[in-house]
Structures are given as C-alpha cells and as structure tokens.
Amino acid sequence: MNKGNKYGTHRVLEPKGTLPQPAQKLDNTMSIFDNEVLIDVQTLNVDSASFTQIKGACDAETTKMKEMILSIVGERGKMQNPVTGSGGMLIGTVKAVGPNFPNQDLKVGDKIATLVSLSLTPLKIEKITNINLSNDQVDVDAQAILFESGLYAVLPTDLPEKLALAALDVAGAPAQVDRLVKEGDTVCIIGGGGKSGVLCCYQAMEKVGPKGKVIVVEYSKENAQRIKDLGLATDVIIGDATDVMDVYTRVTEITGEEGCDVVINNVNVASTEMSSILITKDRGCVYFFSMATSFSKAALGAEGVGKDVDMIVGNGYAIGHADLTLDIVRNSKGIRELFEKLYV
C-alpha cells in the first residue's frame, strides 16, 4: 500500500506543489493510500452559495443540475464549484481504513460526516439519485477519500442522519458566535433565517443575555417570521442585504450611530460586504461565514469608508464546533422541529 502525505498532496494532479483545496484537479482513484479512509457516500450537502449558483445557472431544473455537478466532479475529481470555489460536506459509511490513519478507533461500517470541505475531498460519483431543491442536499451513489488530516464526526444515534448533516455543515458559524459574542453585546446576523443563521441566532441570544440585542436582517418574509416565532432575536428586519444604505439606516435606527459590537454574515449571495461593515462599530468585529464574500471588497471597502473593524474569514472549523452545534439542536425544541421539517 502506497504511503500518503498527511495533507493529501499526493492526490494533487494540477498544479503540482499545492494543497488539495486550491488544486484544479485531484486524483479521485478510489484505492486508498496507507493514511486514508474510503467512504461509501450517501448524501452531499452542497454549501449554500454553491448550490444557489448551480440552481440559478440551471433554472432550478434538476436534470441540468445533475449534469453540472457530474461535470464539475468529472473535471476536478472533487465537488468544487468553479464560480464560488466552495464545496460542502458529506455523510457516508466507512468502507476501508488505511493502517496508518491516525485514529484506528474508526471502524469499517461507521456512519460519519466529514467536517472538511468537498472542495478538497477526492470524490467519484456513479449516480445522482435525487436533488432536493429546498435544502441543498444531493443523494448519490458515490465514494470519497478522507485524508489523515481530515476532520470527521461519527453520526449521533439520537438525531436523524440528514438533520445531523445539515447542522454539521455549518457548525463553524455558531461556534464562532460563541467565541466572539459577550454578555450585553449588540449583535446583527445578516441572513439570520437560513440554516446557519438560525443556529447563530440561538447562540447569540444565549450569549448576550437580557441586556444585549440580537438583530436579524433577513430577505425572506417567511424566514423572518420563523425567527420571530422561535424567539431567536430581539429585532427582525426584512430587507435586502445588498442594499447597503437601507440596511445601515434600519439597523442604526435600533442601535444608534455607534452600530453593532459583532456582525455575522451568513448570506449566500454576493455584494453584502459593505452592509456588514457599515453597521459595525469601530473596533467591532465582522465574521464573514458566507462563501459568497469577496474579501478584496471587504478589505478595500472598509478602508474606503474609514472603518476600523476586525474582519474574520469564515473558517468552518473550530475546536468543539460539532458538539456545540448538535447540542443546540438537542436543546432547542423549535430548531429541532424546524430542521426535521426541512431536512428529514
């Protein structure tokens, strides 16, 4: 059995010398190296920005979407949208574990969710059996490779698998909220009515306490009502996050000109950077979880309007993020019922 690199560089075909995520093409041969895991894949959870782009490009026709996804994987050896650069994650069953994979507690037959992006995961799809237009999930007959450095979670037995997949796909967002938000803070969550947004709202409300505020900006009236019904915000604004001055005016009506201590951006469309930045107080923090973010727009835009704010790239991994996120679903009856409705 061939020896593999910890970070999967042995799978990179183009360009040589880079890591699997920025690579243009990976070797998706489904015979494992000594430090890899082979997974029989059940479902892909395509990230929201990528799924939205594919859905729009194909006019929401699932036949065309299947063709596009198969074309991307055939071309790249991984599910990495060439427009957004992002991927998603998967659930499946362990088929084989290399003898030098560091965690030998992982066994053949274990059901796992990968906690690393599909944009770096070697993937081979035999067939797409279903695309769910409402929740970004794609059922497949496929196989995938997990590297030695790859993160994963054994699926819990007390939650439905697809519910756990949906929650774990965005586990980095509520974990960062937990780190960034303090008691008494004013927090704004842009795109608060979606999957990651709902989880972020819950954690923000837990952290700010009775003296803080959690403001949600949400485009969808239905999703905004969902936040109100679940009691996950102190204030809800129905608005378009790409309309910078409208968002600024309406948020500062609540906060005053000073703005918010922390802003969390969860939207899946482009050009919401400045809405996030303008409503953040000087020396406040913006967390861009959205993969639709242009970081050049954010950096240069903040400079252009004289905003001294900390901007954090949406790293999808934080220590303990899986447990924290699954516990939100366990502890919130309303969120669990919502996720069961949407993903099970």
DAGI-V352678 format. One record per run of one state. SS is the DSSP state (H for helix, E for strand, - for the rest). FROM is the first residue (numbers start at 1). LEN is the number of residues. Records with the same first field share a line. If there is no record, write none. Layout:
SS->FROM-LEN ; FROM-LEN
This chain:
-->1-8 ; 15-10 ; 27-10 ; 47-1 ; 58-4 ; 77-11 ; 98-13 ; 115-3 ; 121-2 ; 133-4 ; 147-5 ; 155-6 ; 170-1 ; 181-5 ; 191-4 ; 209-4 ; 219-2 ; 231-4 ; 239-5 ; 256-4 ; 266-7 ; 279-1 ; 289-6 ; 305-5 ; 314-7 ; 332-1 ; 344-1
H->9-3 ; 48-10 ; 62-15 ; 118-3 ; 161-9 ; 171-10 ; 195-14 ; 221-10 ; 244-12 ; 273-6 ; 295-10 ; 321-11 ; 333-11
E->12-3 ; 25-2 ; 37-10 ; 88-10 ; 111-4 ; 123-10 ; 137-10 ; 152-3 ; 186-5 ; 213-6 ; 235-4 ; 260-6 ; 280-9 ; 310-4
